[in-house]
């Protein structure tokens, strides 16, 4: 498995004092294999030089985190990624923060949301990028789940009023499918609760990661999202089960009615035959 290499053509971090960091969820996935180059700054996650004095960190689940890029440079870089972005989003989810270099201060996030680092290295920026990437994916899924809650509410109301039959099975299956896809993305691809592999090689950066993880409330947001997904799935599954049960009961009644009709016809025929 590839690990971080030594810096190659690393940007001049000495000029960094207060820089903009922009995380964007540009699509469902990024084909990193097409981006590996001999001048990559690091891998796992992939980091490359971008713009005149900036850097970009890319994640296979569709997030790119840009450091110290001008607006024009950022636009040009995103255009260059189009060929490797799978299922791109028309309106990417994004998150903007500022990063301040403070050699004499603590590594933290202040009340204004500014990330403070004692020094800037590729590895430290990878840690920052990992947290921001997970945060922006959580934000995208939070918005998606909020919309799903709006759609699932009528189902819950129908169940409460014992009118579950008014909800179509296709709609219920769509809800269940959305939940499964979101869970697959969160657990199988993004791994929100997992520490980045970088920390295996650089354990001294774990404290920085844990501080950022706590500040951006990744575990809490992941648990809240999981509970909402479970509620949506439970509601949709319950409604679908009741709908199928009602249909099964209806079929059983049809069978009973057919049997009764068959018996009545047989009796009628016997009565006619006896009359002759």
C-alpha positions in Angstrom: 0.0 0.0 0.0 1.5 3.4 -1.0 2.5 5.7 1.8 3.5 9.3 2.0 6.7 10.1 0.1 9.1 12.9 0.7 8.0 16.3 -0.6 8.6 16.8 -4.3 8.3 20.4 -5.7 6.6 21.3 -2.4 5.0 24.8 -2.3 6.9 27.5 -0.4 5.0 27.4 2.9 7.2 30.1 4.4 5.0 32.8 2.8 1.8 31.4 4.4 0.3 33.4 7.2 -3.4 33.5 6.7 -4.7 31.5 3.8 -8.0 30.4 2.5 -9.0 26.7 2.5 -11.9 25.6 0.3 -13.3 22.0 0.5 -15.7 21.0 -2.3 -17.7 17.8 -2.9 -17.4 17.9 -6.7 -18.9 14.5 -7.5 -19.5 10.9 -6.4 -15.9 9.9 -6.9 -12.5 11.0 -8.2 -10.3 8.7 -10.2 -7.1 9.2 -8.4 -5.2 6.7 -10.6 -5.3 9.2 -13.4 -3.8 11.9 -11.2 -0.8 10.1 -9.7 2.3 11.8 -11.0 6.0 11.7 -10.2 5.7 15.3 -8.8 2.9 14.4 -6.4 3.6 15.8 -3.0 2.2 12.8 -1.2 -0.3 9.9 -1.5 -2.9 8.5 0.9 -4.5 11.0 0.5 -3.2 12.4 -2.8 -1.7 15.9 -2.5 -0.5 17.9 -5.5 0.8 21.4 -6.1 -1.9 23.7 -7.4 -1.9 27.3 -8.6 1.2 29.5 -8.1 1.7 28.9 -4.4 -1.0 26.5 -3.4 -1.8 22.9 -2.8 -4.7 20.5 -3.4 -5.6 17.3 -1.6 -8.0 14.9 -3.4 -10.1 12.1 -2.0 -11.5 9.2 -4.0 -15.0 9.8 -2.6 -15.3 13.0 -4.6 -13.8 15.8 -2.4 -11.0 18.2 -3.3 -9.6 20.5 -0.6 -7.8 23.5 -2.0 -5.2 25.5 0.0 -4.1 29.1 -0.8 -5.5 29.3 -4.3 -6.8 32.5 -5.9 -10.3 32.3 -7.3 -9.1 32.2 -10.9 -6.6 29.4 -10.0 -9.3 27.5 -8.2 -11.6 27.6 -11.2 -8.8 26.5 -13.5 -7.9 23.6 -11.3 -11.5 22.4 -11.0 -11.8 22.5 -14.8 -8.7 20.4 -15.1 -10.4 17.7 -12.9 -13.5 17.3 -14.9 -12.3 14.3 -16.8 -11.6 12.3 -13.6 -14.7 13.2 -11.6 -17.4 10.6 -11.8 -21.1 11.7 -11.6 -20.2 15.4 -11.0 -22.6 17.6 -9.1 -24.1 20.7 -10.7 -24.0 22.5 -7.3 -21.1 21.1 -5.3 -21.3 21.1 -1.5 -18.5 23.3 -0.1 -17.0 24.6 3.1 -14.7 27.6 3.5 -12.3 28.1 6.4 -9.2 30.1 7.0 -5.9 28.7 8.2 -3.5 30.8 10.2 0.2 30.0 10.8 1.2 30.9 14.4 4.6 29.4 15.4 4.2 30.4 19.0 0.6 29.4 19.5 -1.4 26.2 20.0 -2.8 24.2 17.2 -6.5 24.7 17.5 -9.7 26.2 16.0 -10.6 29.5 17.4 -14.1 31.0 18.1 -14.1 32.5 14.6 -13.5 29.1 13.0 -9.9 29.8 12.0 -7.6 26.8 12.1 -4.3 27.6 13.8 -1.1 25.6 13.0 2.3 26.1 14.5 3.9 25.2 11.1 2.8 24.2 7.7 3.8 20.9 6.2 2.3 18.7 3.6 1.3 16.1 6.3 -0.4 18.7 8.5 -2.4 20.0 5.6 -3.4 16.4 4.7 -4.8 16.1 8.3 -6.7 19.3 7.9 -8.0 18.2 4.5 -9.1 14.8 5.8 -11.3 16.5 8.5 -12.7 19.1 6.1 -13.4 16.4 3.4 -15.4 14.4 5.9 -17.2 17.5 7.2 -18.3 18.5 3.7 -19.6 15.0 2.9 -21.5 15.0 6.2 -23.0 18.3 5.3 -24.1 17.0 1.9 -25.7 13.9 3.5 -27.3 16.0 6.2 -29.0 18.1 3.6 -30.1 15.0 1.7 -31.4 13.3 4.8 -33.3 16.5 5.8 -35.1 16.4 2.4 -35.8 12.6 2.9 -37.4 13.4 6.3 -39.7 15.9 4.6 -40.7 13.1 2.1 -41.1 10.4 4.8 -43.2 12.4 7.1 -46.4 11.8 5.1 -45.7 8.1 5.4 -45.5 8.3 9.1 -48.7 10.3 9.2 -50.4 7.7 7.0 -49.3 5.0 9.4 -50.6 6.9 12.4 -54.0 7.4 10.6 -53.9 3.7 9.5 -53.9 4.8 5.9 -50.6 3.3 4.9 -52.2 1.9 1.7 -52.2 5.4 0.3 -48.4 5.3 0.0 -47.1 3.6 -3.1 -44.6 0.7 -2.8 -42.2 2.3 -5.3 -42.0 5.4 -3.1 -41.2 3.3 -0.1 -38.6 1.4 -2.0 -37.0 4.6 -3.1 -36.7 5.7 0.5 -35.1 2.4 1.5 -32.7 2.6 -1.5 -31.7 6.2 -0.6 -30.9 5.1 3.0 -28.8 2.1 1.8 -26.8 4.3 -0.7 -26.1 6.9 2.0 -25.0 4.3 4.5 -22.8 2.7 1.9 -21.2 6.0 1.1 -20.7 7.0 4.7 -19.3 3.6 5.9 -17.8 2.0 2.9 -16.2 4.9 1.2 -15.9 8.0 3.4 -15.2 6.2 6.7 -16.1 9.2 8.7 -15.2 7.7 12.1 -11.9 6.2 10.9 -8.6 7.9 11.5 -6.6 8.7 8.3 -3.9 6.2 7.4 -1.4 9.1 7.5 -1.4 8.8 11.3 0.1 5.4 11.2 3.3 7.0 9.8 3.0 10.2 11.7 1.5 9.5 15.1 2.6 12.9 16.4 -0.2 14.4 14.3 -2.9 12.5 16.0 -3.5 15.2 18.6 -4.1 17.7 15.8 -6.5 15.4 14.1 -8.4 14.7 17.3 -8.7 18.5 18.0 -10.0 19.2 14.5 -12.3 16.1 14.6 -13.8 17.4 17.9 -14.2 21.0 16.6 -16.0 19.9 13.5 -18.1 17.4 15.6 -17.5 14.6 13.1 -18.5 11.7 15.5 -21.6 13.5 16.8 -22.8 14.4 13.4 -22.1 10.9 12.1 -24.2 9.4 15.0 -27.0 11.8 14.5 -27.1 11.0 10.8 -27.0 7.3 11.4 -30.0 7.6 13.8 -32.0 9.6 11.2 -31.2 7.0 8.5 -32.3 4.2 10.8 -35.6 6.0 11.5 -36.2 6.6 7.8 -35.4 3.0 7.0 -37.6 1.7 9.8 -40.5 3.9 8.8 -40.3 2.9 5.1 -39.8 -0.8 5.9 -42.8 -0.8 8.4 -45.0 0.9 5.9 -43.9 -1.4 3.1 -44.5 -4.4 5.4 -48.0 -3.2 6.2 -48.8 -2.6 2.6 -47.7 -6.1 1.6 -49.6 -7.6 4.5 -52.8 -5.7 3.3 -52.3 -6.9 -0.2 -51.7 -10.5 1.0 -54.9 -10.3 3.1 -56.8 -8.9 0.1 -55.6 -11.8 -2.1 -56.6 -14.2 0.6 -60.1 -12.7 0.7 -60.3 -12.9 -3.1 -59.4 -16.6 -2.9 -62.1 -17.1 -0.2 -64.7 -15.3 -2.3 -63.8 -17.4 -5.4 -64.2 -20.6 -3.3 -67.5 -19.4 -2.0 -68.7 -18.5 -5.5 -67.5 -21.9 -6.8 -69.4 -23.7 -4.0 -72.6 -21.6 -4.7 -72.3 -22.4 -8.4 -71.9 -26.1 -7.7 -74.9 -26.1 -5.3 -77.0 -24.2 -7.9 -76.1 -26.8 -10.6 -77.0 -29.6 -8.2 -80.3 -27.9 -7.4 -81.1 -27.6 -11.1 -80.1 -31.2 -11.7 -82.4 -32.3 -8.8 -85.3 -30.4 -10.2 -85.2 -32.3 -13.4 
